[in-house]
Amino acid sequence: MIILYKFGSRGEVVKQIQRALHLIEDGIYGRQTEEAVRAFQREHGLKADGIVGPATLAFLIPQRWKKSKRLITEIIVHCTATPEGCDYTVAAIRADHIKQGWSDIGYHYVIYRDGSIHAGRDVNKQGAHCAINNHNRNSIGIAYVGGVENKPGVPYAKQKPKDTRTLRQQAALLKLLTELKTIYPNAKIYGHHDFEPKKDCPCFDAKTEYKNI
C-alpha cells in the first residue's frame, strides 16, 4: 500500500515534512503546507500535486545511505526485466536470485514502481549484477522494477524491452544517484548495456541521462 500525505493529514510525519519545508510544525497538513509542497515539487521536477508520496518524501527527508568499505568506481543502473505495471519486491528478487545459485540478491538497491528506494545486498559485499570483466568488484548495482512491455495476450518471451520507469521511479533514481555520487565522488554512472551491449538493460541511456551528476 502506498502511503500518501495530503491536505487533512495529521501526525509526526507531517511535522517532519513541515520541518523540511521550514514551516510551523503543527502536524496538520493545511493549505500552507500543500502550497509549500507544490513549490518544492516544481523545484525538484516532481509532479506538482501538493501530495507527498514516496518520491516526494524521499526528497524532503533524505535517507542516509551506508558507505561501502570497497573501492567504488562505478554505479551501474539496471532494470529487473519484469513486465510494466507489475510489482517485484526485494524479497522476491532475492528468492529468485538464490534459486539461481547466488548467495543473495544481486543488486544493492531496488527502486519500486511507487518511487520508494529499498536496500538489497549489503554495499560492503560485491554484487552480482555485471559479471563481465569483473565489473561487480568495484561497483554499486541499482535496479528499477520493470523494463519489459506488458501487452495483453502476448507471451512474456515475445514482449519487448521498454523504459517503463514511472515518474516516481525517475525522480527516485535521480535522487539516489545524486546522493551516491556525494558518497562516491569518483564513481562514474553507467547502464548495464554499456558493458554488455547485447543486453537492453536498463532500456534507456543512463550514461547520457546522468552525465551531469
Backbone torsions as a table, in degrees:
resi	resn	phi	psi	omega
1	MET	NA	132.7	178.4
2	ILE	-85.4	125.2	179.1
3	ILE	-91.6	125.1	-179.8
4	LEU	-118.1	142.6	175.1
5	TYR	-114.9	124.8	-174.1
6	LYS	-150.2	-176.9	-178.4
7	PHE	-50.3	125.1	-179.6
8	GLY	101.4	-17.0	178.8
9	SER	-67.3	151.6	179.0
10	ARG	-139.7	157.2	172.5
11	GLY	130.6	-174.6	-175.1
12	GLU	-65.2	-39.4	-179.4
13	VAL	-64.8	-36.8	177.1
14	VAL	-61.7	-38.9	176.5
15	LYS	-62.0	-40.9	178.8
16	GLN	-64.4	-39.2	176.9
17	ILE	-62.8	-45.8	179.5
18	GLN	-63.5	-38.2	178.2
19	ARG	-62.6	-42.9	-179.5
20	ALA	-64.8	-28.5	-178.9
21	LEU	-95.8	4.6	179.0
22	HIS	60.9	42.5	177.1
23	LEU	-107.3	170.1	173.8
24	ILE	-65.9	129.2	-174.8
25	GLU	-89.4	79.6	178.5
26	ASP	-100.5	-4.4	177.3
27	GLY	74.6	12.2	179.8
28	ILE	-117.1	122.2	-177.4
29	TYR	-81.7	87.0	-179.3
30	GLY	-99.4	-167.0	-176.3
31	ARG	-65.3	-36.6	-180.0
32	GLN	-64.0	-42.9	177.5
33	THR	-64.6	-42.4	179.9
34	GLU	-59.7	-45.3	-179.9
35	GLU	-68.1	-37.2	177.8
36	ALA	-65.9	-37.3	177.5
37	VAL	-65.5	-43.5	179.0
38	ARG	-58.6	-45.3	-179.6
39	ALA	-62.8	-40.9	179.0
40	PHE	-64.1	-42.4	-179.4
41	GLN	-63.8	-42.8	178.5
42	ARG	-61.8	-40.4	-178.4
43	GLU	-64.4	-30.5	-175.8
44	HIS	-106.6	13.9	175.6
45	GLY	72.3	23.1	178.9
46	LEU	-97.7	164.4	176.6
47	LYS	-64.4	118.8	-173.7
48	ALA	-85.5	72.9	-178.6
49	ASP	-106.4	-1.4	179.4
50	GLY	74.9	9.0	-179.9
51	ILE	-111.5	131.8	-179.4
52	VAL	-95.4	103.6	173.5
53	GLY	-102.8	-168.3	-176.6
54	PRO	-56.3	-42.3	-176.9
55	ALA	-68.0	-47.3	179.0
56	THR	-63.9	-40.2	179.9
57	LEU	-63.1	-36.5	-179.9
58	ALA	-64.3	-34.5	177.4
59	PHE	-76.0	-38.5	-177.4
60	LEU	-70.6	-42.5	-176.9
61	ILE	-123.4	82.4	-175.6
62	PRO	-59.1	143.4	173.6
63	GLN	-85.9	153.5	177.0
64	ARG	-102.5	107.5	-176.6
65	TRP	-83.2	143.3	179.4
66	LYS	-68.9	137.3	177.8
67	LYS	-89.3	131.9	-179.5
68	SER	-72.2	145.1	174.5
69	LYS	-79.3	-12.3	177.1
70	ARG	-78.5	158.2	172.5
71	LEU	-76.6	115.7	-177.9
72	ILE	-105.0	117.5	-180.0
73	THR	-116.6	-10.1	-178.3
74	GLU	-139.7	141.0	171.2
75	ILE	-119.1	114.5	-171.2
76	ILE	-110.5	125.2	-177.4
77	VAL	-95.9	135.3	-179.1
78	HIS	-130.0	171.7	164.3
79	CYS	-119.7	163.4	-179.9
80	THR	-86.5	-1.2	179.9
81	ALA	56.7	44.5	177.0
82	THR	-118.3	157.9	-173.7
83	PRO	-62.3	144.0	177.0
84	GLU	-55.5	134.6	178.0
85	GLY	86.5	-2.3	-179.1
86	CYS	-105.5	135.9	178.7
87	ASP	-81.9	154.8	-179.6
88	TYR	-154.8	114.1	-173.0
89	THR	-91.7	164.5	176.1
90	VAL	-58.4	-41.9	-179.6
91	ALA	-61.5	-41.7	-179.9
92	ALA	-69.5	-40.7	178.3
93	ILE	-64.2	-44.0	179.1
94	ARG	-58.0	-46.6	-179.3
95	ALA	-60.8	-42.4	179.8
96	ASP	-66.2	-40.6	-179.5
97	HIS	-68.9	-36.5	177.8
98	ILE	-66.5	-36.0	176.6
99	LYS	-62.1	-28.4	178.6
100	GLN	-81.4	-0.8	177.3
101	GLY	99.4	5.0	178.2
102	TRP	-82.8	160.1	-178.2
103	SER	-79.3	-20.2	-175.2
104	ASP	-164.5	-178.8	172.7
105	ILE	-58.8	143.1	-175.5
106	GLY	-78.0	-26.8	-176.2
107	TYR	-92.6	153.3	176.1
108	HIS	-88.0	-28.5	178.7
109	TYR	-140.3	145.7	177.4
110	VAL	-131.4	133.3	179.7
111	ILE	-107.8	116.0	-179.0
112	TYR	-74.7	168.0	-178.1
113	ARG	-63.5	-25.2	-179.8
114	ASP	-84.6	3.1	178.3
115	GLY	90.0	-1.1	178.7
116	SER	-78.0	143.7	-176.9
117	ILE	-106.8	128.8	-176.1
118	HIS	-124.3	137.0	177.8
119	ALA	-74.7	141.2	177.1
120	GLY	-112.4	-113.0	177.8
121	ARG	-67.6	146.0	177.3
122	ASP	-57.3	130.9	-177.2
123	VAL	-64.6	-17.7	177.0
124	ASN	-75.4	-13.4	-179.3
125	LYS	-104.1	140.3	178.0
126	GLN	-60.2	133.8	-179.3
127	GLY	-77.5	-176.7	177.2
128	ALA	-138.0	70.1	-174.7
129	HIS	-136.8	-14.8	179.6
130	CYS	-153.8	77.6	-172.2
131	ALA	-73.9	-25.0	-176.1
132	ILE	-57.5	132.1	-179.1
133	ASN	52.5	27.6	175.0
134	ASN	58.0	39.4	178.2
135	HIS	-71.7	-9.9	175.3
136	ASN	-67.7	-29.2	-169.2
137	ARG	-57.7	-47.8	-174.2
138	ASN	-118.5	35.1	-175.6
139	SER	-129.4	162.8	170.0
140	ILE	-112.1	130.6	-179.8
141	GLY	-105.3	128.1	179.1
142	ILE	-122.6	136.6	176.9
143	ALA	-130.5	136.1	170.1
144	TYR	-97.5	145.9	-179.0
145	VAL	-74.2	121.9	-179.0
146	GLY	131.6	-155.8	177.2
147	GLY	111.1	-0.1	179.1
148	VAL	-136.2	137.7	178.8
149	GLU	-64.4	166.9	-176.8
150	ASN	-139.5	68.9	-179.1
151	LYS	-82.3	128.6	-179.4
152	PRO	-56.1	135.4	175.8
153	GLY	80.2	-2.2	-179.8
154	VAL	-101.2	125.6	179.4
155	PRO	-58.5	149.1	-178.0
156	TYR	-54.0	-40.5	-177.4
157	ALA	-60.8	-22.1	-178.2
158	LYS	-103.9	-0.6	176.0
159	GLN	-73.9	145.6	-175.9
160	LYS	-96.9	153.3	175.6
161	PRO	-60.6	145.2	-178.1
162	LYS	-156.3	140.5	173.1
163	ASP	-74.4	99.6	-174.9
164	THR	-101.6	12.3	-177.6
165	ARG	-55.4	128.2	172.8
166	THR	-74.6	167.3	177.5
167	LEU	-59.5	-36.7	178.8
168	ARG	-68.2	-37.6	176.9
169	GLN	-66.5	-40.8	178.5
170	GLN	-60.0	-45.6	-179.9
171	ALA	-64.9	-43.1	-178.2
172	ALA	-66.9	-39.1	-180.0
173	LEU	-66.3	-42.2	177.2
174	LEU	-60.8	-44.2	-179.8
175	LYS	-63.8	-47.5	-178.4
176	LEU	-62.2	-44.2	179.8
177	LEU	-64.0	-39.4	178.2
178	THR	-62.6	-43.4	179.9
179	GLU	-67.4	-40.9	-180.0
180	LEU	-66.5	-32.9	177.7
181	LYS	-67.0	-27.4	175.8
182	THR	-74.1	-28.2	178.2
183	ILE	-80.9	-38.8	-178.6
184	TYR	-123.1	73.4	-172.9
185	PRO	-61.7	-22.3	-178.5
186	ASN	-94.4	-1.2	-179.9
187	ALA	-79.1	143.9	177.5
188	LYS	-106.9	147.2	-177.0
189	ILE	-95.2	132.7	-179.9
190	TYR	-135.9	163.4	167.5
191	GLY	-99.9	155.7	-179.1
192	HIS	-54.3	-39.2	-176.3
193	HIS	-69.2	-13.2	175.8
194	ASP	-65.9	-24.1	179.3
195	PHE	-105.3	-25.7	178.3
196	GLU	-130.0	82.7	-174.7
197	PRO	-55.9	-23.9	-179.8
198	LYS	-73.5	-14.1	178.8
199	LYS	-96.5	142.2	177.9
200	ASP	-84.8	-19.6	-177.7
201	CYS	-51.2	128.9	8.6
202	PRO	-95.9	19.8	176.3
203	CYS	74.6	19.1	169.6
204	PHE	-159.6	165.1	-175.8
205	ASP	-87.4	85.8	-177.1
206	ALA	-64.4	-37.3	-177.4
207	LYS	-60.3	-41.8	179.5
208	THR	-77.1	-43.9	-176.2
209	GLU	-61.1	-33.8	-175.9
210	TYR	-111.8	23.6	-176.0
211	LYS	-66.2	-22.7	-177.3
212	ASN	-94.7	3.7	177.8
213	ILE	-77.0	NA	NA
